[in-house]
Amino acid sequence: MFLPRMAAKSISDARLAAAASKLSAAPRVFQRLSAAMKDPDVSVDAIVSVVRLDAVLSARVLRISNSAQFSRGTHIESLDEAIDRIGLYEVYRLVGAAMACQLYSVGLPVYGVSCEELWENSVTTAVAMEAMAAAAGDDGSTGYTLGLLRPVGRLLLQGVATEEGCAVGSGVHPTAALVAAWEFNTFGTTSTEAVDRLFHLWGFSESLIEPIRYHFAPAGDPNRLRITALLHVACWITQEIGKGLAIERHAWALSDDVLLQAGLTLKEAQAHIERTKRISERLQGMLRAA
């Protein structure tokens, strides 16, 4: 991706940490939940202990468990009963989508992206990633987390842009390459570099950092990870469903190299579109109703 030679001074670690401190704690709660889900013998109690760390998420899980879709005629008020009723993996998906709703509630005004657009994009990408990662023999929960947290770098830069008085819409440009160039020129860094630094600050696993860092151009991943290319494909699927972001125009294309790195054929990638649309719409519907 083209970047200008001259750029603003890069955001300092101290300023990055200050901007990160203003973000919701939900991603770190979700990361703990994702780690717990990797245990094949994970218990309801283990999940309850993580979900309870965020009161808003806990309340939402309870409301969903008493919704028409899951209610069995009796109202429940305890989190362990709610999780037992909904099911561990469905709770994982719902908590992730609810986390994204909290995290992206301010949207990206400097990029001209509303909170609803950002949330729908992240959930749709997460659903696509979960299915493709699992089908490839990788961890589906890691794929889901990657899809949800992919836009966090831009959220971080949005905070810095607000502090610096950047005009609303100043980050809107015709292509993803030009948006990245604007980021570099304005902040001395790009959104993917910001994610890299933020996740290191939070102590997140390298398995989450590397794919986001290189997913716009998977061939640039020094380890040529399959999951990096799968994240690119997931963004393409999201775009095909109509939930892509305008600031990422022309970013997603299924070249032979991308498909080879992802271990997919074009037909296999296309086969995920309808399933992703169905599941992401169901998740979003449940969260809106709760």
Buried (B, 14 or more C-beta within 10 A) or exposed (E): BEEEEEBEEBBEEEBBEBBBEEBBEBBBBBBBBBBBBEEEEBEBEBBBBBBBBBEEBBEBBBBBBBEEEBEEEEEBEEBBBBBBBBEBBBBBBBBBBBBBBBBBEBBBBBBBBBBBBBBBBBBBBBBBBBBBBBBBEBBBBBBBBBBBBBBBBBBBBBBBBBEEEBEEEBBBBEBBBBBBBBBBBBBBBBBBBBBBBBBEEBEBEEBBBBBBBBBBEBBEBEEBBBBBBBBBBBBBBBBBBEBBBBBBBEBBEBEEEBBBBBBBEEEBBBBBBEEBBEBBBEBBEBBEEB
